[in-house]
Amino acid sequence: MSAPLVVSIPHHLGRDEARRRLQTGLSRAAVNVPILTVDEETWRGDQMLFRVRALGQVAAGQVDVAEDHVRLEVRLPWLLQKFAEAARVVIQKRGYLMLEKK
């Protein structure tokens, strides 16, 4: 098993506002990425567990919301690992817009 893809996105919102913005964010973000389908999204306090599907492959991970950053960790199957760097860039960009855009 390869190392997980980890993305940290800084913010200035505080934990509660960041969580509020993210609670509808994954499904909304998936609408803009035609190859991505959200299979599961479960919140437990400040942590979201998720499972997504892309190109017929399933990836699972978690998002942890902190006072000054959000940390996303996802384990990608071998086929999706080829797109890990591109995924990191998209996650950082969309995450930043979700957290910092007014």
C-alpha positions in Angstrom: 0.0 0.0 0.0 1.4 3.4 -0.9 1.6 6.4 1.3 -1.6 8.4 1.6 -2.2 11.7 -0.2 -2.2 14.4 2.4 -3.2 18.0 1.8 -3.2 20.7 4.4 -5.1 24.0 3.7 -4.6 26.9 6.0 -7.5 29.2 6.8 -8.4 32.1 9.1 -12.0 31.2 9.8 -11.9 29.3 13.1 -12.9 25.7 13.5 -16.7 26.2 13.5 -17.0 28.4 10.4 -14.5 26.1 8.5 -16.6 23.1 9.4 -19.8 24.8 8.4 -18.4 25.7 4.9 -17.1 22.2 4.4 -20.2 20.3 5.4 -21.7 20.8 2.0 -18.4 21.2 0.2 -17.5 17.7 -0.9 -20.8 17.0 -2.7 -20.8 20.5 -4.2 -17.1 20.1 -5.4 -17.9 16.7 -7.0 -20.5 18.3 -9.2 -17.7 20.3 -10.9 -15.5 17.2 -11.4 -17.4 14.9 -13.8 -15.3 11.8 -13.0 -15.9 12.1 -9.2 -18.8 10.6 -7.4 -19.3 10.8 -3.6 -20.4 7.5 -2.2 -20.3 8.4 1.5 -19.8 11.5 3.6 -20.1 11.1 7.4 -19.3 13.9 9.9 -18.2 13.1 13.5 -17.6 16.4 15.2 -14.7 18.1 13.4 -13.9 15.1 11.3 -15.5 14.0 8.0 -15.0 10.4 6.8 -15.6 10.0 3.1 -15.5 7.5 0.2 -15.4 8.6 -3.4 -15.3 6.9 -6.7 -13.3 8.1 -9.8 -12.6 6.1 -13.0 -14.3 3.1 -11.4 -11.8 3.2 -8.5 -12.8 3.7 -4.8 -10.8 6.0 -2.5 -11.5 6.6 1.2 -10.2 9.2 3.5 -10.9 11.8 6.1 -10.9 15.5 6.6 -9.9 17.0 10.0 -10.9 20.6 10.7 -8.6 22.5 13.0 -8.7 26.1 14.2 -6.3 27.3 11.5 -6.2 24.6 8.9 -8.0 21.7 7.3 -6.1 18.4 6.7 -7.3 15.9 4.1 -5.9 12.4 4.0 -6.9 9.9 1.3 -5.6 6.5 0.3 -5.7 6.1 -3.4 -5.9 2.8 -5.3 -3.0 2.1 -7.7 -4.8 3.5 -10.7 -5.6 6.8 -9.1 -2.1 7.2 -7.6 -1.0 8.2 -11.1 -3.1 11.3 -10.7 -2.1 12.1 -7.1 -0.2 15.3 -7.9 -2.9 16.6 -10.1 -5.4 15.8 -7.4 -3.3 17.6 -4.7 -3.3 20.8 -6.8 -7.1 20.6 -7.4 -7.9 19.8 -3.8 -5.7 22.7 -2.6 -7.2 25.2 -5.0 -10.9 24.2 -4.4 -10.3 23.9 -0.7 -8.8 27.4 -0.5 -11.7 28.9 -2.5 -14.2 27.1 -0.3 -12.5 28.3 2.9 -11.4 31.8 2.0 -13.9 33.0 -0.6 -16.5 35.2 1.1 
